[in-house]
Amino acid sequence: MNLSDYTYYLVRQIPAGRVSTYGAVAKALGNKRYARAVGKYMNKNPDADTMPCFKIVKSDGSLGGFGLGINDKINRLKKDGIEVKDGKIINFKCVFFDDFKTVYPLKKNKL
């Protein structure tokens, strides 16, 4: 599995009603400095309907970008039970998810 596929594997673990961050996914990859790479993978996501990249936000709870537009991201988040106000996730700390099941591939150089 290549790094982008593993990143998508991690993002698919985020449960309904929860969000995560670029940094948290990068940490689950094994190197928190890969947060920008996570953002690039989210932007290049081949199918936003099957890969929930809309659940990835910035570490302060602000929304970040979305290939289909920020209004689409807000609508998807709301459908998933996530409240958004003024471009930020409401109760961000309560809905934040970082309990990924991972082998930290960048730490082990498995990818």
N, CA, C and O atoms as CSV, one atom per row, in Angstrom:
chain,resi,resn,atom,element,x,y,z
A,1,MET,N,N,0.852,-1.178,0.000
A,1,MET,CA,C,0.000,0.000,0.000
A,1,MET,C,C,0.900,1.244,0.000
A,1,MET,O,O,1.840,1.331,0.789
A,2,ASN,N,N,0.612,2.190,-0.873
A,2,ASN,CA,C,1.420,3.405,-0.909
A,2,ASN,C,C,0.926,4.404,0.145
A,2,ASN,O,O,-0.093,4.176,0.798
A,3,LEU,N,N,1.649,5.496,0.299
A,3,LEU,CA,C,1.360,6.455,1.364
A,3,LEU,C,C,-0.010,7.110,1.215
A,3,LEU,O,O,-0.711,7.301,2.209
A,4,SER,N,N,-0.399,7.455,0.000
A,4,SER,CA,C,-1.720,8.079,-0.169
A,4,SER,C,C,-2.834,7.087,0.175
A,4,SER,O,O,-3.810,7.462,0.825
A,5,ASP,N,N,-2.700,5.838,-0.249
A,5,ASP,CA,C,-3.713,4.834,0.086
A,5,ASP,C,C,-3.791,4.610,1.588
A,5,ASP,O,O,-4.882,4.445,2.133
A,6,TYR,N,N,-2.647,4.601,2.265
A,6,TYR,CA,C,-2.650,4.414,3.715
A,6,TYR,C,C,-3.287,5.622,4.400
A,6,TYR,O,O,-3.994,5.475,5.396
A,7,THR,N,N,-3.039,6.799,3.870
A,7,THR,CA,C,-3.663,8.007,4.415
A,7,THR,C,C,-5.178,7.897,4.295
A,7,THR,O,O,-5.896,8.202,5.247
A,8,TYR,N,N,-5.666,7.470,3.152
A,8,TYR,CA,C,-7.110,7.283,2.963
A,8,TYR,C,C,-7.654,6.216,3.902
A,8,TYR,O,O,-8.753,6.359,4.438
A,9,TYR,N,N,-6.894,5.157,4.101
A,9,TYR,CA,C,-7.274,4.106,5.052
A,9,TYR,C,C,-7.483,4.708,6.451
A,9,TYR,O,O,-8.454,4.381,7.133
A,10,LEU,N,N,-6.579,5.576,6.864
A,10,LEU,CA,C,-6.694,6.218,8.171
A,10,LEU,C,C,-7.926,7.107,8.245
A,10,LEU,O,O,-8.673,7.047,9.222
A,11,VAL,N,N,-8.146,7.921,7.239
A,11,VAL,CA,C,-9.271,8.855,7.252
A,11,VAL,C,C,-10.605,8.110,7.285
A,11,VAL,O,O,-11.563,8.577,7.901
A,12,ARG,N,N,-10.666,6.971,6.633
A,12,ARG,CA,C,-11.903,6.176,6.663
A,12,ARG,C,C,-12.218,5.626,8.061
A,12,ARG,O,O,-13.331,5.162,8.305
A,13,GLN,N,N,-11.258,5.675,8.963
A,13,GLN,CA,C,-11.488,5.206,10.338
A,13,GLN,C,C,-12.236,6.228,11.198
A,13,GLN,O,O,-12.731,5.881,12.270
A,14,ILE,N,N,-12.324,7.458,10.752
A,14,ILE,CA,C,-12.971,8.497,11.553
A,14,ILE,C,C,-14.466,8.199,11.624
A,14,ILE,O,O,-15.136,8.146,10.592
A,15,PRO,N,N,-14.994,8.004,12.835
A,15,PRO,CA,C,-16.408,7.641,12.969
A,15,PRO,C,C,-17.358,8.785,12.623
A,15,PRO,O,O,-16.956,9.947,12.560
A,16,ALA,N,N,-18.597,8.442,12.406
A,16,ALA,CA,C,-19.632,9.451,12.184
A,16,ALA,C,C,-19.676,10.401,13.378
A,16,ALA,O,O,-19.530,9.986,14.527
A,17,GLY,N,N,-19.878,11.665,13.085
A,17,GLY,CA,C,-19.979,12.658,14.137
A,17,GLY,C,C,-18.656,13.096,14.720
A,17,GLY,O,O,-18.627,13.771,15.749
A,18,ARG,N,N,-17.561,12.726,14.084
A,18,ARG,CA,C,-16.221,13.078,14.567
A,18,ARG,C,C,-15.403,13.664,13.415
A,18,ARG,O,O,-15.697,13.421,12.244
A,19,VAL,N,N,-14.385,14.430,13.763
A,19,VAL,CA,C,-13.440,14.986,12.791
A,19,VAL,C,C,-12.029,14.760,13.302
A,19,VAL,O,O,-11.816,14.446,14.473
A,20,SER,N,N,-11.077,14.925,12.410
A,20,SER,CA,C,-9.677,14.866,12.802
A,20,SER,C,C,-8.933,15.991,12.093
A,20,SER,O,O,-9.530,16.801,11.383
A,21,THR,N,N,-7.630,16.025,12.299
A,21,THR,CA,C,-6.831,17.099,11.721
A,21,THR,C,C,-5.759,16.542,10.790
A,21,THR,O,O,-5.420,15.359,10.819
A,22,TYR,N,N,-5.247,17.440,9.970
A,22,TYR,CA,C,-4.137,17.073,9.091
A,22,TYR,C,C,-2.979,16.542,9.931
A,22,TYR,O,O,-2.358,15.538,9.580
A,23,GLY,N,N,-2.695,17.214,11.031
A,23,GLY,CA,C,-1.591,16.813,11.907
A,23,GLY,C,C,-1.813,15.480,12.584
A,23,GLY,O,O,-0.876,14.693,12.723
A,24,ALA,N,N,-3.042,15.211,13.012
A,24,ALA,CA,C,-3.334,13.934,13.671
A,24,ALA,C,C,-3.174,12.770,12.702
A,24,ALA,O,O,-2.673,11.710,13.077
A,25,VAL,N,N,-3.595,12.966,11.470
A,25,VAL,CA,C,-3.421,11.916,10.463
A,25,VAL,C,C,-1.933,11.733,10.170
A,25,VAL,O,O,-1.454,10.606,10.042
A,26,ALA,N,N,-1.207,12.843,10.066
A,26,ALA,CA,C,0.241,12.761,9.836
A,26,ALA,C,C,0.927,12.026,10.987
A,26,ALA,O,O,1.829,11.220,10.759
A,27,LYS,N,N,0.506,12.299,12.206
A,27,LYS,CA,C,1.073,11.608,13.370
A,27,LYS,C,C,0.781,10.106,13.291
A,27,LYS,O,O,1.631,9.285,13.639
A,28,ALA,N,N,-0.425,9.752,12.832
A,28,ALA,CA,C,-0.779,8.337,12.669
A,28,ALA,C,C,0.035,7.685,11.553
A,28,ALA,O,O,0.233,6.470,11.549
A,29,LEU,N,N,0.501,8.492,10.615
A,29,LEU,CA,C,1.406,7.978,9.584
A,29,LEU,C,C,2.798,7.733,10.154
A,29,LEU,O,O,3.569,6.930,9.629
A,30,GLY,N,N,3.103,8.444,11.240
A,30,GLY,CA,C,4.396,8.258,11.880
A,30,GLY,C,C,5.300,9.473,11.837
A,30,GLY,O,O,6.440,9.412,12.298
A,31,ASN,N,N,4.806,10.591,11.284
A,31,ASN,CA,C,5.628,11.802,11.212
A,31,ASN,C,C,4.712,13.013,11.108
A,31,ASN,O,O,4.121,13.264,10.058
A,32,LYS,N,N,4.594,13.763,12.199
A,32,LYS,CA,C,3.661,14.890,12.226
A,32,LYS,C,C,4.013,15.981,11.214
A,32,LYS,O,O,3.179,16.828,10.898
A,33,ARG,N,N,5.239,15.960,10.710
A,33,ARG,CA,C,5.635,16.944,9.696
A,33,ARG,C,C,4.995,16.663,8.334
A,33,ARG,O,O,5.157,17.461,7.411
A,34,TYR,N,N,4.286,15.571,8.192
A,34,TYR,CA,C,3.623,15.230,6.939
A,34,TYR,C,C,2.216,15.818,6.830
A,34,TYR,O,O,1.448,15.415,5.956
A,35,ALA,N,N,1.872,16.758,7.697
A,35,ALA,CA,C,0.532,17.347,7.685
A,35,ALA,C,C,0.195,17.975,6.328
A,35,ALA,O,O,-0.929,17.839,5.845
A,36,ARG,N,N,1.150,18.650,5.723
A,36,ARG,CA,C,0.895,19.251,4.401
A,36,ARG,C,C,0.662,18.170,3.347
A,36,ARG,O,O,-0.168,18.336,2.453
A,37,ALA,N,N,1.383,17.086,3.454
A,37,ALA,CA,C,1.176,15.978,2.509
A,37,ALA,C,C,-0.231,15.410,2.675
A,37,ALA,O,O,-0.889,15.070,1.692
A,38,VAL,N,N,-0.684,15.310,3.915
A,38,VAL,CA,C,-2.050,14.839,4.165
A,38,VAL,C,C,-3.036,15.771,3.467
A,38,VAL,O,O,-3.985,15.309,2.835
A,39,GLY,N,N,-2.815,17.080,3.580
A,39,GLY,CA,C,-3.675,18.050,2.904
A,39,GLY,C,C,-3.692,17.853,1.398
A,39,GLY,O,O,-4.741,17.954,0.762
A,40,LYS,N,N,-2.535,17.573,0.836
A,40,LYS,CA,C,-2.463,17.338,-0.608
A,40,LYS,C,C,-3.223,16.076,-0.995
A,40,LYS,O,O,-3.918,16.051,-2.011
A,41,TYR,N,N,-3.091,15.029,-0.186
A,41,TYR,CA,C,-3.838,13.793,-0.471
A,41,TYR,C,C,-5.339,14.032,-0.379
A,41,TYR,O,O,-6.104,13.501,-1.184
A,42,MET,N,N,-5.761,14.823,0.592
A,42,MET,CA,C,-7.187,15.106,0.733
A,42,MET,C,C,-7.677,15.872,-0.493
A,42,MET,O,O,-8.774,15.619,-0.990
A,43,ASN,N,N,-6.869,16.800,-0.975
A,43,ASN,CA,C,-7.241,17.592,-2.142
A,43,ASN,C,C,-7.329,16.735,-3.397
A,43,ASN,O,O,-8.130,17.016,-4.288
A,44,LYS,N,N,-6.509,15.692,-3.470
A,44,LYS,CA,C,-6.491,14.822,-4.650
A,44,LYS,C,C,-7.393,13.599,-4.498
A,44,LYS,O,O,-7.385,12.704,-5.343
A,45,ASN,N,N,-8.151,13.567,-3.439
A,45,ASN,CA,C,-9.052,12.452,-3.182
A,45,ASN,C,C,-9.882,12.149,-4.434
A,45,ASN,O,O,-10.545,13.041,-4.965
A,46,PRO,N,N,-9.851,10.911,-4.905
A,46,PRO,CA,C,-10.542,10.573,-6.147
A,46,PRO,C,C,-12.068,10.538,-6.035
A,46,PRO,O,O,-12.749,10.653,-7.055
A,47,ASP,N,N,-12.627,10.382,-4.831
A,47,ASP,CA,C,-14.083,10.279,-4.703
A,47,ASP,C,C,-14.531,10.729,-3.310
A,47,ASP,O,O,-14.464,9.965,-2.347
A,48,ALA,N,N,-14.976,11.952,-3.223
A,48,ALA,CA,C,-15.386,12.527,-1.933
A,48,ALA,C,C,-16.618,11.837,-1.345
A,48,ALA,O,O,-16.913,12.007,-0.162
A,49,ASP,N,N,-17.334,11.067,-2.153
A,49,ASP,CA,C,-18.511,10.374,-1.627
A,49,ASP,C,C,-18.145,9.083,-0.899
A,49,ASP,O,O,-18.914,8.616,-0.059
A,50,THR,N,N,-17.001,8.506,-1.203
A,50,THR,CA,C,-16.600,7.271,-0.523
A,50,THR,C,C,-15.407,7.468,0.410
A,50,THR,O,O,-15.119,6.600,1.235
A,51,MET,N,N,-14.714,8.590,0.290
A,51,MET,CA,C,-13.560,8.881,1.145
A,51,MET,C,C,-13.852,10.188,1.867
A,51,MET,O,O,-13.836,11.250,1.244
A,52,PRO,N,N,-14.118,10.131,3.165
A,52,PRO,CA,C,-14.620,11.298,3.904
A,52,PRO,C,C,-13.561,12.357,4.239
A,52,PRO,O,O,-13.339,12.682,5.405
A,53,CYS,N,N,-12.926,12.879,3.211
A,53,CYS,CA,C,-11.891,13.883,3.437
A,53,CYS,C,C,-12.455,15.163,4.045
A,53,CYS,O,O,-11.701,15.972,4.585
A,54,PHE,N,N,-13.776,15.358,3.964
A,54,PHE,CA,C,-14.395,16.533,4.571
A,54,PHE,C,C,-14.246,16.539,6.091
A,54,PHE,O,O,-14.436,17.574,6.729
A,55,LYS,N,N,-13.908,15.389,6.670
A,55,LYS,CA,C,-13.744,15.273,8.125
A,55,LYS,C,C,-12.377,15.734,8.612
A,55,LYS,O,O,-12.106,15.703,9.813
A,56,ILE,N,N,-11.518,16.160,7.698
A,56,ILE,CA,C,-10.190,16.631,8.086
A,56,ILE,C,C,-10.205,18.154,8.128
A,56,ILE,O,O,-10.539,18.818,7.146
A,57,VAL,N,N,-9.835,18.690,9.289
A,57,VAL,CA,C,-9.853,20.133,9.512
A,57,VAL,C,C,-8.518,20.576,10.102
A,57,VAL,O,O,-7.638,19.757,10.368
A,58,LYS,N,N,-8.383,21.874,10.301
A,58,LYS,CA,C,-7.157,22.411,10.895
A,58,LYS,C,C,-7.138,22.164,12.404
A,58,LYS,O,O,-8.174,21.895,13.012
A,59,SER,N,N,-5.969,22.257,12.985
A,59,SER,CA,C,-5.790,21.928,14.412
A,59,SER,C,C,-6.518,22.883,15.360
A,59,SER,O,O,-6.699,22.560,16.533
A,60,ASP,N,N,-6.934,24.045,14.875
A,60,ASP,CA,C,-7.692,24.966,15.725
A,60,ASP,C,C,-9.198,24.811,15.536
A,60,ASP,O,O,-9.981,25.579,16.095
A,61,GLY,N,N,-9.599,23.818,14.747
A,61,GLY,CA,C,-11.012,23.577,14.506
A,61,GLY,C,C,-11.576,24.336,13.322
A,61,GLY,O,O,-12.750,24.176,12.989
A,62,SER,N,N,-10.751,25.167,12.674
A,62,SER,CA,C,-11.240,25.834,11.469
A,62,SER,C,C,-11.235,24.825,10.323
A,62,SER,O,O,-10.533,23.815,10.369
A,63,LEU,N,N,-12.023,25.114,9.307
A,63,LEU,CA,C,-12.341,24.093,8.311
A,63,LEU,C,C,-11.240,23.721,7.338
A,63,LEU,O,O,-11.206,22.580,6.877
A,64,GLY,N,N,-10.354,24.617,7.011
A,64,GLY,CA,C,-9.373,24.303,5.982
A,64,GLY,C,C,-10.052,24.314,4.629
A,64,GLY,O,O,-11.106,24.932,4.474
A,65,GLY,N,N,-9.481,23.652,3.658
A,65,GLY,CA,C,-10.040,23.657,2.310
A,65,GLY,C,C,-10.873,22.428,2.007
A,65,GLY,O,O,-11.023,21.524,2.829
A,66,PHE,N,N,-11.413,22.431,0.789
A,66,PHE,CA,C,-12.169,21.281,0.297
A,66,PHE,C,C,-12.289,21.434,-1.211
A,66,PHE,O,O,-12.693,22.487,-1.703
A,67,GLY,N,N,-11.944,20.403,-1.929
A,67,GLY,CA,C,-11.921,20.453,-3.387
A,67,GLY,C,C,-13.254,20.816,-4.020
A,67,GLY,O,O,-13.281,21.412,-5.096
A,68,LEU,N,N,-14.357,20.469,-3.374
A,68,LEU,CA,C,-15.679,20.760,-3.917
A,68,LEU,C,C,-16.256,22.069,-3.388
A,68,LEU,O,O,-17.413,22.398,-3.652
A,69,GLY,N,N,-15.444,22.810,-2.640
A,69,GLY,CA,C,-15.889,24.096,-2.102
A,69,GLY,C,C,-16.240,24.004,-0.625
A,69,GLY,O,O,-16.679,22.963,-0.137
A,70,ILE,N,N,-16.038,25.104,0.071
A,70,ILE,CA,C,-16.226,25.121,1.518
A,70,ILE,C,C,-17.691,24.917,1.909
A,70,ILE,O,O,-17.968,24.305,2.941
A,71,ASN,N,N,-18.630,25.418,1.106
A,71,ASN,CA,C,-20.049,25.210,1.438
A,71,ASN,C,C,-20.413,23.735,1.370
A,71,ASN,O,O,-21.199,23.249,2.183
A,72,ASP,N,N,-19.847,23.025,0.408
A,72,ASP,CA,C,-20.084,21.586,0.312
A,72,ASP,C,C,-19.506,20.878,1.540
A,72,ASP,O,O,-20.123,19.958,2.077
A,73,LYS,N,N,-18.322,21.307,1.982
A,73,LYS,CA,C,-17.708,20.713,3.176
A,73,LYS,C,C,-18.589,20.945,4.394
A,73,LYS,O,O,-18.801,20.028,5.187
A,74,ILE,N,N,-19.099,22.150,4.550
A,74,ILE,CA,C,-19.983,22.468,5.682
A,74,ILE,C,C,-21.231,21.600,5.634
A,74,ILE,O,O,-21.650,21.061,6.658
A,75,ASN,N,N,-21.830,21.459,4.449
A,75,ASN,CA,C,-23.035,20.623,4.318
A,75,ASN,C,C,-22.751,19.170,4.669
A,75,ASN,O,O,-23.558,18.527,5.341
A,76,ARG,N,N,-21.623,18.651,4.227
A,76,ARG,CA,C,-21.260,17.266,4.547
A,76,ARG,C,C,-21.029,17.093,6.046
A,76,ARG,O,O,-21.455,16.100,6.637
A,77,LEU,N,N,-20.351,18.064,6.656
A,77,LEU,CA,C,-20.116,17.999,8.102
A,77,LEU,C,C,-21.442,18.030,8.865
A,77,LEU,O,O,-21.642,17.256,9.802
A,78,LYS,N,N,-22.334,18.915,8.466
A,78,LYS,CA,C,-23.639,19.010,9.137
A,78,LYS,C,C,-24.426,17.711,8.996
A,78,LYS,O,O,-25.051,17.255,9.953
A,79,LYS,N,N,-24.395,17.111,7.799
A,79,LYS,CA,C,-25.066,15.823,7.583
A,79,LYS,C,C,-24.501,14.739,8.498
A,79,LYS,O,O,-25.205,13.813,8.901
A,80,ASP,N,N,-23.222,14.876,8.814
A,80,ASP,CA,C,-22.530,13.904,9.658
A,80,ASP,C,C,-22.700,14.222,11.150
A,80,ASP,O,O,-22.171,13.512,12.006
A,81,GLY,N,N,-23.440,15.290,11.452
A,81,GLY,CA,C,-23.704,15.623,12.847
A,81,GLY,C,C,-22.703,16.591,13.462
A,81,GLY,O,O,-22.677,16.769,14.680
A,82,ILE,N,N,-21.889,17.212,12.635
A,82,ILE,CA,C,-20.885,18.162,13.111
A,82,ILE,C,C,-21.425,19.576,12.930
A,82,ILE,O,O,-21.844,19.954,11.836
A,83,GLU,N,N,-21.413,20.348,14.003
A,83,GLU,CA,C,-21.896,21.723,13.936
A,83,GLU,C,C,-20.750,22.662,13.572
A,83,GLU,O,O,-19.633,22.543,14.076
A,84,VAL,N,N,-21.066,23.596,12.682
A,84,VAL,CA,C,-20.088,24.572,12.214
A,84,VAL,C,C,-20.668,25.968,12.411
A,84,VAL,O,O,-21.831,26.227,12.104
A,85,LYS,N,N,-19.831,26.855,12.929
A,85,LYS,CA,C,-20.252,28.252,13.074
A,85,LYS,C,C,-19.053,29.143,12.777
A,85,LYS,O,O,-17.965,28.943,13.318
A,86,ASP,N,N,-19.265,30.127,11.913
A,86,ASP,CA,C,-18.216,31.079,11.549
A,86,ASP,C,C,-16.926,30.396,11.097
A,86,ASP,O,O,-15.825,30.823,11.443
A,87,GLY,N,N,-17.086,29.321,10.315
A,87,GLY,CA,C,-15.930,28.643,9.746
A,87,GLY,C,C,-15.161,27.754,10.696
A,87,GLY,O,O,-14.038,27.350,10.394
A,88,LYS,N,N,-15.755,27.439,11.853
A,88,LYS,CA,C,-15.076,26.575,12.835
A,88,LYS,C,C,-16.035,25.506,13.347
A,88,LYS,O,O,-17.252,25.685,13.373
A,89,ILE,N,N,-15.439,24.391,13.751
A,89,ILE,CA,C,-16.200,23.295,14.348
A,89,ILE,C,C,-16.600,23.699,15.770
A,89,ILE,O,O,-15.754,24.109,16.565
A,90,ILE,N,N,-17.882,23.581,16.080
A,90,ILE,CA,C,-18.353,23.848,17.437
A,90,ILE,C,C,-18.006,22.632,18.298
A,90,ILE,O,O,-18.155,21.492,17.858
A,91,ASN,N,N,-17.548,22.876,19.510
A,91,ASN,CA,C,-17.140,21.802,20.434
A,91,ASN,C,C,-16.060,20.919,19.816
A,91,ASN,O,O,-16.105,19.694,19.921
A,92,PHE,N,N,-15.106,21.552,19.182
A,92,PHE,CA,C,-14.056,20.830,18.459
A,92,PHE,C,C,-13.385,19.765,19.314
A,92,PHE,O,O,-13.196,18.639,18.854
A,93,LYS,N,N,-13.025,20.094,20.540
A,93,LYS,CA,C,-12.322,19.127,21.393
A,93,LYS,C,C,-13.174,17.897,21.676
A,93,LYS,O,O,-12.642,16.803,21.863
A,94,CYS,N,N,-14.493,18.068,21.708
A,94,CYS,CA,C,-15.392,16.945,21.987
A,94,CYS,C,C,-15.569,16.016,20.787
A,94,CYS,O,O,-15.848,14.829,20.959
A,95,VAL,N,N,-15.411,16.545,19.578
A,95,VAL,CA,C,-15.639,15.730,18.380
A,95,VAL,C,C,-14.330,15.331,17.693
A,95,VAL,O,O,-14.337,14.650,16.668
A,96,PHE,N,N,-13.217,15.762,18.270
A,96,PHE,CA,C,-11.905,15.447,17.701
A,96,PHE,C,C,-11.596,13.960,17.861
A,96,PHE,O,O,-11.811,13.390,18.932
A,97,PHE,N,N,-11.095,13.336,16.805
A,97,PHE,CA,C,-10.744,11.917,16.791
A,97,PHE,C,C,-9.280,11.746,16.416
A,97,PHE,O,O,-8.816,12.303,15.422
A,98,ASP,N,N,-8.559,10.973,17.216
A,98,ASP,CA,C,-7.177,10.642,16.858
A,98,ASP,C,C,-6.809,9.224,17.286
A,98,ASP,O,O,-5.631,8.897,17.427
A,99,ASP,N,N,-7.810,8.398,17.487
A,99,ASP,CA,C,-7.588,7.025,17.933
A,99,ASP,C,C,-7.473,6.077,16.734
A,99,ASP,O,O,-8.217,5.104,16.612
A,100,PHE,N,N,-6.535,6.387,15.871
A,100,PHE,CA,C,-6.357,5.601,14.654
A,100,PHE,C,C,-5.694,4.256,14.944
A,100,PHE,O,O,-4.803,4.154,15.788
A,101,LYS,N,N,-6.136,3.253,14.244
A,101,LYS,CA,C,-5.450,1.960,14.267
A,101,LYS,C,C,-4.411,2.043,13.149
A,101,LYS,O,O,-4.749,2.135,11.969
A,102,THR,N,N,-3.146,2.008,13.548
A,102,THR,CA,C,-2.087,2.251,12.580
A,102,THR,C,C,-0.819,1.491,12.944
A,102,THR,O,O,-0.607,1.104,14.093
A,103,VAL,N,N,0.008,1.291,11.941
A,103,VAL,CA,C,1.336,0.700,12.154
A,103,VAL,C,C,2.420,1.773,12.015
A,103,VAL,O,O,3.609,1.457,11.975
A,104,TYR,N,N,2.001,3.054,11.939
A,104,TYR,CA,C,2.949,4.176,11.811
A,104,TYR,C,C,3.967,3.904,10.705
A,104,TYR,O,O,5.165,3.812,10.974
A,105,PRO,N,N,3.500,3.775,9.470
A,105,PRO,CA,C,4.387,3.354,8.383
A,105,PRO,C,C,5.618,4.228,8.161
A,105,PRO,O,O,6.660,3.720,7.747
A,106,LEU,N,N,5.524,5.523,8.426
A,106,LEU,CA,C,6.708,6.365,8.211
A,106,LEU,C,C,7.772,6.133,9.264
A,106,LEU,O,O,8.958,6.337,9.003
A,107,LYS,N,N,7.366,5.712,10.445
A,107,LYS,CA,C,8.356,5.386,11.495
A,107,LYS,C,C,9.103,4.113,11.149
A,107,LYS,O,O,10.297,3.978,11.414
A,108,LYS,N,N,8.375,3.185,10.553
A,108,LYS,CA,C,8.950,1.870,10.278
A,108,LYS,C,C,9.424,1.736,8.842
A,108,LYS,O,O,9.923,0.684,8.443
A,109,ASN,N,N,9.271,2.797,8.069
A,109,ASN,CA,C,9.662,2.783,6.645
A,109,ASN,C,C,9.052,1.619,5.895
A,109,ASN,O,O,9.718,0.967,5.090
A,110,LYS,N,N,7.761,1.357,6.166
A,110,LYS,CA,C,7.084,0.250,5.500
A,110,LYS,C,C,6.463,0.643,4.176
A,110,LYS,O,O,6.079,-0.224,3.390
A,111,LEU,N,N,6.357,1.936,3.915
A,111,LEU,CA,C,5.742,2.347,2.644
A,111,LEU,C,C,6.802,2.829,1.682
A,111,LEU,O,O,6.485,3.218,0.558
